Structure formats: structure tokens, C-alpha cells
């Protein structure tokens, strides 16, 4: 379903990913674990098209997506959710979820229902969703 072959991604002259390869089959749940600076975020940003690999190939459902733009990759069903609260900080949690559901909403011609997370407002980790 998702396959990376020898991905190399750089920040200027610094090569952050040096030949990353992985294969994820449909139905699998995969965790990307590593220390700070190991390349976890760079790998995810490369998959989602935010960063371009200098070398290597990315396939999703058998289709080469290495040179696709982020909005095209989102249309295919891959989304990148930044860590922490770096999404749309001025929007409410519900508004952020609605933004995340935009592609589905467009296809369904309606917004999927988003249930309240807590009565009386959002707390702690719920604000990070």
C-alpha cells in the first residue's frame, strides 16, 4: 500500500534521510520510533510531499507519488498532521477537525459530524487533537 525505496532527503547540504526503505501493507499499523534528529518527521514530511526526496521512490497503492504535490497526496488519502499545536492556532479544536475533514466533506457534499470531546470546553490533550 505504501512503499519507500532508498529515500534520500536533504536540508540544503545536510542529508537527513540516507536511503530509507520501508513497506507498509494495507491493514498494518506502523510506528516510526527514534531519537531526536533520527529523521522521523523528515520521513513523514517526505511521504506527504512537504519535502521532496533527492533520490528514491515513494509508491502509494502502486502509484509513484515522489514528485506529487502535497494537495495531490491529500486527495489520494495521505495527510500530514504536525505535532503539537502547530496546525491552525487561532481556530477552535472543532474548526481544526473540520479543516481536516475538508476532502471528505467535499466528496460527501456534507461535513461529517464531529462529536464534542468534553462538556464545558476542551482540556489538555484534547486541544492537541
Beta strands, then each sheet from edge to edge (+ up, - down):
strand 1: 2-11
strand 2: 14-24
strand 3: 55-60
strand 4: 63-64
sheet 1: 2+ 1- 3+ 4-
end
